[in-house]
């Protein structure tokens, strides 16, 4: 291997920015979901809708993280 070869171990700044943004938003949505679920013992329709939405956003975020890592490794 030559001295200047790039074997893929350097993380591009744009990838790092996107990955950390997705990770941060996913953690925030997970926190909101847990907080709403614990904080309201008898939630009404609006709170149930918010919990459902933030839960869906967590699932989307985890999928995006898996896709980003899979795309980076592959």
C-alpha contacts under 8 A as a table, 3 or more apart, distances in Angstrom:
res1	aa1	res2	aa2	distance
1	X	5	X	6.77
2	X	5	X	5.61
6	X	9	X	7.35
6	X	10	X	7.80
8	X	11	X	7.73
11	X	15	X	6.82
11	X	16	X	6.67
12	X	15	X	5.33
12	X	16	X	6.32
13	X	16	X	5.05
13	X	17	X	6.11
14	X	17	X	5.02
14	X	18	X	6.15
15	X	18	X	5.22
15	X	19	X	5.91
16	X	19	X	5.10
16	X	20	X	5.97
17	X	20	X	5.34
17	X	21	X	6.05
18	X	21	X	5.08
18	X	22	X	6.13
19	X	22	X	5.26
19	X	23	X	6.02
19	X	65	X	6.92
19	X	68	X	7.10
20	X	23	X	4.93
20	X	24	X	5.88
21	X	24	X	5.14
21	X	25	X	6.15
22	X	25	X	5.26
22	X	26	X	6.02
22	X	61	X	6.27
22	X	64	X	7.34
22	X	65	X	6.95
23	X	26	X	5.14
23	X	27	X	6.19
23	X	61	X	7.16
23	X	65	X	6.97
24	X	27	X	5.21
24	X	28	X	6.19
25	X	28	X	5.05
25	X	29	X	6.12
25	X	61	X	7.55
26	X	29	X	5.16
26	X	30	X	6.07
26	X	57	X	7.16
26	X	58	X	5.31
26	X	61	X	5.18
26	X	62	X	7.06
27	X	30	X	5.01
27	X	31	X	6.12
27	X	58	X	7.69
28	X	31	X	5.05
28	X	32	X	6.21
29	X	32	X	5.02
29	X	33	X	6.08
29	X	54	X	5.53
29	X	55	X	7.30
29	X	57	X	6.75
29	X	58	X	5.94
30	X	33	X	5.08
30	X	34	X	6.21
30	X	54	X	7.11
30	X	55	X	7.00
30	X	58	X	5.87
31	X	34	X	5.19
31	X	35	X	5.96
32	X	35	X	5.03
32	X	36	X	6.00
32	X	54	X	7.09
33	X	36	X	5.30
33	X	37	X	6.06
33	X	51	X	5.50
33	X	54	X	5.74
33	X	55	X	6.15
34	X	37	X	5.06
34	X	38	X	6.07
35	X	38	X	5.31
35	X	39	X	5.63
36	X	39	X	5.04
36	X	40	X	6.02
36	X	47	X	7.50
36	X	51	X	6.63
37	X	40	X	5.99
37	X	41	X	7.53
37	X	51	X	7.07
38	X	41	X	6.80
40	X	43	X	5.35
43	X	46	X	7.79
43	X	47	X	5.53
43	X	48	X	6.15
44	X	47	X	5.53
44	X	48	X	6.22
45	X	48	X	5.09
45	X	49	X	6.10
46	X	49	X	5.07
46	X	50	X	6.20
47	X	50	X	4.96
47	X	51	X	6.08
48	X	51	X	5.09
48	X	52	X	6.11
49	X	52	X	5.07
49	X	53	X	6.13
50	X	53	X	5.04
50	X	54	X	6.10
51	X	54	X	5.28
51	X	55	X	5.97
52	X	55	X	5.10
52	X	56	X	6.18
53	X	56	X	5.10
53	X	57	X	6.24
54	X	57	X	4.95
54	X	58	X	6.22
55	X	58	X	5.07
55	X	59	X	6.43
56	X	59	X	5.09
56	X	60	X	6.23
57	X	60	X	4.98
57	X	61	X	6.00
58	X	61	X	4.99
58	X	62	X	6.14
59	X	62	X	5.18
59	X	63	X	6.20
60	X	63	X	5.07
60	X	64	X	6.14
61	X	64	X	4.98
61	X	65	X	6.15
62	X	65	X	5.06
62	X	66	X	6.19
63	X	66	X	5.10
63	X	67	X	6.08
64	X	67	X	4.95
64	X	68	X	6.03
65	X	68	X	5.09
65	X	69	X	6.14
66	X	69	X	5.21
66	X	70	X	5.89
67	X	70	X	4.99
67	X	71	X	5.84
68	X	71	X	5.14
68	X	72	X	6.08
69	X	72	X	5.06
69	X	73	X	6.13
70	X	73	X	5.23
70	X	74	X	5.91
71	X	74	X	5.26
